[in-house]
């Protein structure tokens, strides 16, 4: 498919960008905003609207493909890209992406995406958000050229077997930790409820009791209003707040995790980022120590690493070191979506669970592309995104997966 022209349009994301350090530091919520001054460079307010840019490839035959560039909710946290404006992103795209791709004939995804993702423009890679959106457009371009789904392009180019097993979907509650849990139970999402536990005083409790009470409520609520057959995997993201509450005393954190595990029984439970020790070396040692303590106690609770494993290279390091039971492959942070494929496959090859995550601050388009990647690579779970409303993100991701599985199943049995 030969690209005749590249267009850009400003878009909205499914959520907002939040100054995580300000929130963890005690910023008070006021309605949907936070009061106080931001502390992370790049933020004008503690919560501000997310921004995205659609990169549109227009082909000589009049057809088109596109991908969306966006930045994570917790921009600038853990080495992530700083908050940006649509105008600034479009400026970079017009300066570098347009001359790189206009007039180019694209017939394969893997090499095209890798070459662009790794290319240095004026001595540096383009921002991860731009590489993320542009490689989405590359994948859709190849799919249209070959007249197949984007999932089939990944299956073919990476030599993967077709597996029609659905990938479980993870939903996240945001701050509506009760109403949204009910939604998850009614829709029987496979992994839940996240929790957004990003503040000790209001959400975890200085002694941890607020969180324990809510975890118990979630379990009881599943059994109260859910069907007897519904057995979700529990996942809680605590943004290092357990460590903060217990002054990073890892023995106390381990004891607290055992309480969480006991409350959640009989459900399988994962806890993401129980500690945040501020350097990769300390975080790796701390997570491994917690795993040993849990093993000694006979606990099946599993630990997830998120920040500190943002890039493909960092994910490889954590997998090789066995620093966590699961890695969140944070789609939006890896730059080119080719890195998402490689990261999930690397985790699976080396016996570490992969959660193909992302952020609530993505778009409908990036979510649809990510579903195609997950259907091809089969991580343990994938994020229902974008947004924090549950219904919208779960609908987008579920419906695309069901469409793909139906199409691929029909092709497999020869009915189409």
CORLIN-V179157 format. One record per backbone hydrogen bond with DSSP energy under -1.0 kcal/mol. CO is the residue of the C=O (numbers start at 1). NH is the residue of the N-H. Records with the same first field share a line. If there is no record, write none. Layout:
CO=NH / NH
//
This chain:
1=106
2=60
3=103
5=58
7=56
9=54
11=52
15=50
17=48
18=20
19=23
20=24
21=25
22=27
23=26
28=35
30=33
33=30
40=43
46=19
48=17
52=11
53=69
54=9
55=67
56=7
57=65
58=4 / 5
59=62
63=59
65=57
67=55
69=53
73=18 / 75
74=77
77=80
81=76
85=89
86=90
87=91
88=92
89=93
90=94
91=95
92=96
93=98
96=100
97=101
98=102
101=104
104=3
109=113
110=114
111=115
112=116
113=117
114=118
115=119
121=124
124=121
127=131
128=132
129=133
130=134
131=135
132=136
133=137
134=138
135=139
136=140
137=141
138=142
139=143
140=144
141=145
142=146
143=148
149=153
150=154
151=155
152=156
153=157
154=158
155=160
168=382
169=191
170=384
173=176
175=177
176=180
178=182
179=183
180=184
181=185
182=186
183=187
184=189
190=233
191=171
192=235
193=173 / 195
194=237
196=198
199=203 / 204
200=205
204=211
205=208
208=212
209=213
210=214
211=215
212=216
213=217
214=218
215=219
216=220
217=221
218=222
219=223
220=224
221=225
222=226
227=230
233=192
234=270
235=194
236=272
237=197
238=241
240=244
241=245
242=246
243=248
244=247
246=249
248=250
249=253
250=254
251=255
252=256
253=257
254=258
255=259
256=260
257=261
258=262
259=263
260=264
264=267
268=234
269=302
270=236
271=304
272=238
273=240
274=243
279=283
280=284
281=285
282=286
283=287
284=288
285=289
286=290
287=291
288=292
289=293
290=294
291=295
292=296
293=297
294=299
295=298
302=271
303=325 / 326
304=273
305=328
306=309
311=315
312=316
313=317
314=318
315=319
316=320
317=321
318=323
319=322
325=353
326=305
327=355
328=330
329=331 / 357
330=333
336=339
337=341
338=342
339=343
340=344
341=345
342=346
343=347
344=348
345=349
346=350
347=352
348=351
353=327
354=380
355=329 / 357
356=383
359=362
360=387
362=14
363=367
364=368
365=369
366=370
367=371
368=372
369=373
370=374
371=375
372=376
373=377
374=378
381=356
382=170
389=391
390=394
391=395
392=396
393=397
394=398
395=399
396=400
397=401
398=402
399=403
400=404
401=405
402=406
403=407
404=408
405=409
406=410
407=411
408=412
409=413
410=415 / 416
//
